[in-house]
Every structure is written in structure tokens, then in C-alpha cells.
């Protein structure tokens, strides 16, 4: 373990030297990548140095116990030894978690898309519930949520909503949420008190950076029109709504939430970049589809990943067989236990790969 700490200390020195070279200072993407790596290494070293300190405390205390004939000094050494031996396993576990290879994109922002699925108006209401759940979770993390596009229904539901979650490790925490979320409850629109099953889909994308996706103006067809609200009525007297078509892929993005055409265009381009980046990543990941199936059983977003059962106040994540009886708390944004359990499952899988490779 101590050899690993020394290795990362050398790597940190290399990064610091590399970041002040002219070639890196003028390369935004390289500087961003090195900054992310440096933050991760500094996190490893913070725990690693504590581990090193307590390891020395153990050896020093043991040496005193073996050689000292002073009862008082021996008692102090014994207390120090017990405290250090209690801390070392905790630090080793934290260090192990940090040493497992991580997705370099985990530290980035996330773009989320929630769409009503089967179930009519009840599915749209459930989509709105999920949107509130994620925004409240983000607020508890100190993250910022920016709604890019929404398509509300007349009774408080959402046919679709797209929003950006801006915060440290937003993507790394939320990436497990992609898939079909199923709800079992008595709908607000049901007069007979019967339990219905509805669904909404959640897609979690990386916020695309300029360096990720290059889009030429001649690849875009941009249309402007008057925005409309529920029922199709016009809610603006100017052509502020924007529809952008990416001609090479046929991807279409619309945005009408803002009164300014310029702001709607900027938001639509942001969504377009994220979708094109996700498309590129999907094409790359299709070559290693087995790895992708670790999070959703069928390898695509149509997999049912979670069920929210309101009559029994139960939430079940089907990928890891976890059931929690705290539905009200979860719908209020307290999804930490779900995310932590999914992260641990991913960590255990990666640990097995690392152990096979002999890196630990």
C-alpha cells in the first residue's frame, strides 16, 4: 500500500510540472483532463498520507511495547496502538475505493431527460414526481439545476422534461438512474380506487463540452416559430421558439421555454451536443455491450430498473435486488441509499477486475 502512495506522489509531481508547460497551457482539453486527474490524486494522497501516518504509529507503538520496561509508557503505547489499529482498516477501505479505476467522466455535469411512458396522464404525473425527486436530491448536494426544456400537461404532469445538473460528480452519482422507472399506485384520475401500473423513462447523459462534439453551422437546419402551451394555444407573440435539426444524424431538438430566441437557441444547442455525445458513446459502447449490461439488464434504456409501490411504501431496485420501505423520503429526494448501493455494486465488480490484474 505504501508503494502505491509513493507512486501517486510521483505522478502528482509530473502533473504539476506538465500543467505549466506552454503546450498544455494552450490546450484547454488537456488542461481540463490533467486538472481532473490531479483532483483525484490529491484525494487519494489525503487518505494515503493518513494511512502512512497510522502505519508508522503502529510500528512505533509496537517497538515501545517490545522494549520499554516503564509501565506508564507501555500503557500510552498500547492506547496509541489500539487507536491506530482501529483507524487503519477504515482508511484502507477508503483508499481501496479510490484506487479502483473510475470513469473519467464521473466528475462532470449531467443532463437528464425524463419522459412519460405507458400509463397516459398518470405516467406524466409520475414523470413530474421523478423530476421533483431529482431536483430535491440535487439541492441537498448543493448542485444547481437548470431546466432546459419541458412539456407540461394540464393537470400537473410532464410529458417530457430536460434539465442540466451542474455540480461536482453529478454524472458519477446520477448515471445509474438511466432506465424505465415503474410506479404502482391509485392514480389521481382514478375514481374506483384501483391500483394502476405506469412508467416513465429516465436518460442520464454527459453535458457535452465544446471539445467533445464539433458541430459545423452547415450541418444545422434552424427553424423559428411561435411557442405554444398546453392545448396548443400560443403563449408568445414573437417567433422565439427554436427547432434545430442536425442534418448528418437527423437529430431534432426544440426549445421554447425562454422568451428570447437567442436563449432558446443556446439551450437547444446544449441539448443537441449532449445527445450527439451520447450517440457517439453508444456507438463506441456497442463494441463492449457486455460491460454496459452491468447496469441495465437488456443493455438499453428500455430496461425496467426500479419499481415505486405506493400502497406498500416500497421502492425496489431490480438490478441489485435492493428494497427500501421509505418511499415518501425517497420521493422527497433522499435517494442516497439507492445510489450508494449501486456505486458499491459497481465498485465490487471493478475490484474483482483489479484483483485479477494484480494492480492491488
C-alpha positions as CSV (number, residue, x, y, z in Angstrom):
1,X,0.0,0.0,0.0
2,X,2.8,2.4,0.9
3,X,4.4,1.8,-2.5
4,X,1.2,2.8,-4.2
5,X,1.2,6.1,-2.2
6,X,4.7,6.9,-3.4
7,X,3.7,6.1,-7.0
8,X,0.9,8.7,-6.8
9,X,3.1,11.3,-5.2
10,X,5.5,11.0,-8.2
11,X,2.5,11.2,-10.6
12,X,1.3,14.4,-8.8
13,X,4.7,16.0,-9.3
14,X,4.6,15.0,-13.0
15,X,1.2,16.6,-13.5
16,X,2.2,19.8,-11.7
17,X,5.2,20.1,-14.0
18,X,3.2,19.2,-17.1
19,X,0.5,21.8,-16.4
20,X,2.9,24.7,-16.6
21,X,4.4,23.8,-20.0
22,X,3.4,26.0,-22.9
23,X,1.9,23.1,-24.9
24,X,-0.6,22.3,-22.1
25,X,-1.4,25.9,-21.1
26,X,-2.6,26.5,-24.6
27,X,-4.6,23.2,-24.8
28,X,-7.9,23.5,-23.0
29,X,-8.9,19.9,-23.2
30,X,-5.5,18.6,-22.0
31,X,-5.6,21.1,-19.1
32,X,-9.1,20.0,-18.1
33,X,-8.1,16.4,-18.2
34,X,-5.0,17.0,-16.1
35,X,-6.9,19.1,-13.6
36,X,-9.4,16.3,-13.1
37,X,-6.6,13.7,-12.6
38,X,-4.9,16.0,-10.1
39,X,-8.0,16.4,-8.0
40,X,-8.4,12.6,-7.9
41,X,-4.8,12.0,-7.0
42,X,-4.9,14.7,-4.3
43,X,-8.0,12.9,-2.8
44,X,-6.0,9.6,-2.9
45,X,-3.0,11.1,-1.2
46,X,-5.0,12.8,1.5
47,X,-6.2,9.4,2.6
48,X,-2.9,7.7,1.8
49,X,-0.9,10.0,4.0
50,X,-3.2,9.4,6.9
51,X,-2.8,5.6,6.3
52,X,1.0,6.1,6.2
53,X,0.9,8.1,9.5
54,X,-1.1,5.5,11.3
55,X,1.1,2.7,9.9
56,X,4.1,4.4,11.5
57,X,2.2,4.8,14.7
58,X,1.6,1.1,14.9
59,X,5.2,0.2,14.3
60,X,6.4,2.9,16.8
61,X,4.0,1.8,19.5
62,X,4.8,-1.9,19.0
63,X,8.5,-1.1,19.3
64,X,7.9,0.7,22.6
65,X,5.9,-2.2,23.9
66,X,8.6,-4.7,23.0
67,X,11.4,-2.7,24.5
68,X,10.1,-0.5,27.3
69,X,10.0,-1.6,30.9
70,X,8.2,1.6,32.0
71,X,4.5,0.7,32.8
72,X,3.2,4.2,32.1
73,X,5.0,4.5,28.8
74,X,3.8,1.0,27.8
75,X,0.2,1.9,28.7
76,X,0.4,5.0,26.5
77,X,1.9,3.0,23.6
78,X,-0.8,0.4,24.0
79,X,-3.5,3.1,23.7
80,X,-1.8,4.6,20.7
81,X,-1.6,1.1,19.1
82,X,-5.3,0.4,19.7
83,X,-6.3,3.7,18.2
84,X,-4.1,3.3,15.1
85,X,-5.2,-0.3,14.5
86,X,-8.9,0.9,14.7
87,X,-8.3,3.6,12.1
88,X,-6.1,1.6,9.6
89,X,-8.9,-0.7,8.2
90,X,-11.2,2.2,7.7
91,X,-8.5,4.2,5.8
92,X,-7.6,1.1,3.8
93,X,-11.2,0.7,2.7
94,X,-11.4,4.3,1.6
95,X,-8.1,4.1,-0.2
96,X,-9.2,0.9,-1.9
97,X,-12.3,2.6,-3.2
98,X,-10.3,5.5,-4.6
99,X,-7.7,3.2,-6.2
100,X,-10.3,1.3,-8.3
101,X,-10.2,2.7,-11.9
102,X,-13.0,5.2,-12.2
103,X,-14.9,6.6,-15.2
104,X,-13.1,9.8,-16.0
105,X,-16.5,11.4,-16.8
106,X,-17.8,10.8,-13.3
107,X,-16.8,14.3,-12.1
108,X,-18.7,16.1,-14.9
109,X,-22.2,17.6,-15.0
110,X,-25.2,15.5,-16.0
111,X,-28.0,16.2,-18.4
112,X,-31.2,14.3,-17.6
113,X,-34.2,13.6,-19.8
114,X,-37.4,12.3,-18.2
115,X,-40.3,11.2,-20.4
116,X,-43.8,9.8,-19.6
117,X,-44.1,6.2,-20.8
118,X,-47.1,3.8,-20.7
119,X,-50.0,4.9,-18.5
120,X,-51.4,8.1,-20.0
121,X,-51.9,11.1,-17.7
122,X,-50.7,9.1,-14.7
123,X,-47.4,8.4,-16.4
124,X,-47.0,12.2,-17.0
125,X,-47.7,12.9,-13.3
126,X,-45.2,10.3,-12.3
127,X,-42.6,11.9,-14.6
128,X,-43.2,15.2,-12.8
129,X,-42.8,13.3,-9.5
130,X,-39.4,11.9,-10.6
131,X,-38.3,15.4,-11.7
132,X,-39.1,16.8,-8.3
133,X,-37.3,13.8,-6.7
134,X,-34.1,14.5,-8.7
135,X,-34.2,18.3,-8.2
136,X,-34.6,17.9,-4.4
137,X,-31.7,15.4,-4.4
138,X,-29.6,17.9,-6.3
139,X,-30.4,20.7,-3.9
140,X,-29.4,18.5,-1.0
141,X,-26.0,18.0,-2.7
142,X,-25.5,21.7,-3.3
143,X,-25.9,21.3,-7.1
144,X,-27.6,23.7,-9.5
145,X,-30.4,22.6,-11.7
146,X,-31.2,24.4,-14.9
147,X,-34.4,23.3,-16.8
148,X,-33.7,23.4,-20.5
149,X,-37.0,22.2,-21.9
150,X,-40.3,21.0,-20.6
151,X,-43.7,19.9,-22.0
152,X,-46.3,20.1,-19.2
153,X,-49.8,18.6,-19.2
154,X,-52.9,20.3,-17.9
155,X,-53.1,18.5,-14.5
156,X,-49.5,19.0,-13.3
157,X,-47.8,16.2,-15.2
158,X,-44.9,16.4,-17.6
159,X,-44.8,14.6,-21.0
160,X,-41.1,15.4,-21.1
161,X,-38.5,17.5,-19.2
162,X,-34.8,18.0,-19.9
163,X,-32.6,19.6,-17.3
164,X,-28.9,20.1,-16.6
165,X,-27.5,19.2,-13.2
166,X,-24.4,21.3,-12.5
167,X,-22.2,20.0,-9.7
168,X,-19.1,18.1,-8.7
169,X,-19.6,14.4,-9.6
170,X,-23.2,14.9,-10.7
171,X,-22.8,12.4,-13.6
172,X,-21.0,9.9,-11.4
173,X,-23.9,9.8,-8.9
174,X,-26.8,10.1,-11.3
175,X,-25.6,7.8,-14.2
176,X,-27.3,4.8,-12.5
177,X,-30.7,6.3,-12.9
178,X,-31.0,5.6,-16.7
179,X,-33.8,3.2,-17.5
180,X,-37.5,2.7,-17.0
181,X,-39.0,3.6,-13.6
182,X,-42.3,1.9,-12.8
183,X,-44.9,3.2,-10.4
184,X,-47.8,1.2,-8.8
185,X,-50.4,3.3,-7.2
186,X,-54.0,4.6,-7.3
187,X,-53.9,7.4,-9.9
188,X,-55.4,10.9,-9.1
189,X,-57.6,10.4,-12.1
190,X,-59.0,7.0,-10.9
191,X,-62.4,7.2,-9.2
192,X,-62.7,3.4,-8.4
193,X,-59.6,3.2,-6.2
194,X,-57.8,0.6,-8.4
195,X,-54.0,0.4,-8.5
196,X,-52.5,1.1,-11.8
197,X,-49.0,0.5,-13.2
198,X,-47.4,3.3,-15.2
199,X,-43.9,4.1,-16.2
200,X,-41.5,6.9,-17.1
201,X,-38.1,6.7,-18.8
202,X,-35.0,8.4,-17.5
203,X,-31.9,9.1,-19.5
204,X,-28.7,10.5,-18.0
205,X,-26.3,12.0,-20.4
206,X,-23.0,13.8,-20.1
207,X,-23.1,17.5,-20.5
208,X,-21.2,17.9,-23.8
209,X,-18.3,20.3,-23.8
210,X,-17.2,22.2,-26.8
211,X,-14.2,19.9,-27.1
212,X,-16.3,16.8,-27.1
213,X,-18.5,17.4,-30.1
214,X,-17.7,19.7,-33.0
215,X,-20.8,20.9,-34.9
216,X,-20.4,22.9,-38.1
217,X,-23.0,25.6,-38.9
218,X,-23.6,23.9,-42.3
219,X,-24.7,20.8,-40.5
220,X,-27.6,22.6,-38.8
221,X,-31.1,23.5,-40.0
222,X,-32.6,26.1,-37.7
223,X,-36.3,26.9,-37.7
224,X,-38.0,29.5,-35.5
225,X,-41.7,29.6,-34.7
226,X,-44.1,30.9,-32.0
227,X,-44.1,28.9,-28.8
228,X,-47.3,27.2,-27.6
229,X,-48.6,25.9,-24.2
230,X,-50.9,23.1,-23.2
231,X,-53.7,22.6,-25.7
232,X,-51.7,24.3,-28.5
233,X,-52.5,27.9,-27.6
234,X,-49.9,30.5,-28.4
235,X,-48.0,31.9,-25.4
236,X,-45.8,34.3,-27.2
237,X,-46.4,36.9,-29.9
238,X,-42.9,36.6,-31.4
239,X,-41.0,33.8,-33.2
240,X,-39.0,32.9,-30.1
241,X,-39.2,29.1,-30.2
242,X,-36.4,27.3,-31.9
243,X,-36.1,23.9,-33.7
244,X,-32.6,22.7,-34.6
245,X,-32.1,19.7,-36.9
246,X,-28.7,18.1,-37.1
247,X,-28.6,17.1,-40.8
248,X,-26.0,14.3,-40.6
249,X,-27.8,12.3,-38.0
250,X,-31.4,13.6,-38.3
251,X,-31.4,14.5,-34.6
252,X,-34.1,17.2,-33.8
253,X,-34.1,19.4,-30.7
254,X,-36.8,22.0,-29.9
255,X,-36.8,24.7,-27.1
256,X,-39.4,27.2,-26.3
257,X,-39.2,27.8,-22.6
258,X,-37.4,31.2,-22.9
259,X,-39.0,34.4,-24.3
260,X,-35.7,35.1,-26.1
261,X,-34.9,33.3,-29.4
262,X,-31.2,33.6,-28.6
263,X,-31.6,31.9,-25.2
264,X,-33.8,29.1,-26.7
265,X,-31.1,28.6,-29.4
266,X,-28.3,28.3,-26.9
267,X,-30.3,25.8,-24.8
268,X,-31.2,23.8,-27.8
269,X,-27.6,23.6,-28.9
270,X,-26.6,22.4,-25.4
271,X,-29.2,19.6,-25.6
272,X,-28.1,18.7,-29.2
273,X,-24.4,18.4,-28.1
274,X,-25.3,16.2,-25.2
275,X,-27.4,13.9,-27.5
276,X,-24.7,13.7,-30.1
277,X,-22.1,12.9,-27.5
278,X,-24.4,10.2,-26.1
279,X,-24.9,8.8,-29.6
280,X,-21.1,8.7,-30.1
281,X,-20.6,7.0,-26.7
282,X,-23.4,4.5,-27.5
283,X,-21.7,3.6,-30.8
284,X,-18.4,3.1,-29.0
285,X,-20.1,1.1,-26.2
286,X,-21.8,-1.2,-28.6
287,X,-18.5,-2.8,-29.2
288,X,-18.3,-3.7,-25.5
289,X,-22.0,-4.3,-24.9
290,X,-21.5,-6.8,-22.2
291,X,-19.9,-4.2,-19.9
292,X,-22.9,-1.9,-20.4
293,X,-25.3,-4.6,-19.4
294,X,-24.0,-4.4,-15.8
295,X,-26.3,-1.5,-15.1
296,X,-29.4,-2.4,-17.2
297,X,-30.4,-5.9,-17.9
298,X,-31.1,-5.5,-21.6
299,X,-28.3,-3.1,-22.4
300,X,-30.6,-0.2,-23.3
301,X,-32.8,2.4,-21.7
302,X,-35.9,0.3,-22.1
303,X,-34.9,-2.0,-19.2
304,X,-37.1,-1.8,-16.0
305,X,-34.7,-0.8,-13.3
306,X,-36.9,0.3,-10.4
307,X,-40.4,0.0,-9.0
308,X,-42.1,2.5,-6.7
309,X,-45.0,0.8,-4.9
310,X,-47.1,3.4,-3.1
311,X,-49.6,1.2,-1.3
312,X,-46.8,-0.6,0.5
313,X,-44.4,2.4,0.7
314,X,-41.8,0.3,-1.1
315,X,-39.1,1.0,-3.6
316,X,-37.2,-1.9,-5.3
317,X,-34.2,-1.6,-7.5
318,X,-34.3,-4.7,-9.6
319,X,-30.6,-4.6,-10.7
320,X,-29.2,-5.2,-7.3
321,X,-32.3,-6.7,-5.5
322,X,-32.5,-3.8,-3.0
323,X,-35.9,-3.0,-1.4
324,X,-36.4,0.0,0.9
325,X,-39.6,0.8,2.8
326,X,-39.1,4.6,2.8
327,X,-41.0,5.7,-0.3
328,X,-42.0,9.1,1.0
329,X,-38.4,10.0,1.9
330,X,-37.1,8.8,-1.5
331,X,-39.7,10.7,-3.5
332,X,-38.6,13.7,-1.4
333,X,-35.1,13.4,-2.9
334,X,-33.5,11.1,-0.3
335,X,-32.1,8.6,-2.8
336,X,-28.6,8.4,-1.3
337,X,-29.1,4.8,-0.1
338,X,-30.1,3.7,-3.6
339,X,-27.1,5.5,-5.3
340,X,-24.6,4.3,-2.7
341,X,-25.7,0.7,-3.1
342,X,-25.4,0.9,-6.9
343,X,-22.0,2.5,-6.5
344,X,-20.9,-0.3,-4.2
345,X,-22.1,-2.9,-6.7
346,X,-20.1,-1.2,-9.4
347,X,-17.1,-1.0,-7.1
348,X,-17.2,-4.7,-6.2
349,X,-17.2,-5.6,-9.9
350,X,-14.3,-3.3,-10.7
351,X,-12.4,-4.6,-7.6
352,X,-12.6,-8.2,-9.0
353,X,-11.1,-7.0,-12.3
354,X,-8.4,-5.1,-10.5
355,X,-7.5,-8.1,-8.3
356,X,-7.3,-10.3,-11.3
357,X,-4.9,-7.8,-13.0
358,X,-2.7,-7.7,-9.9
359,X,-2.8,-3.9,-9.5
360,X,-3.7,-4.1,-5.8
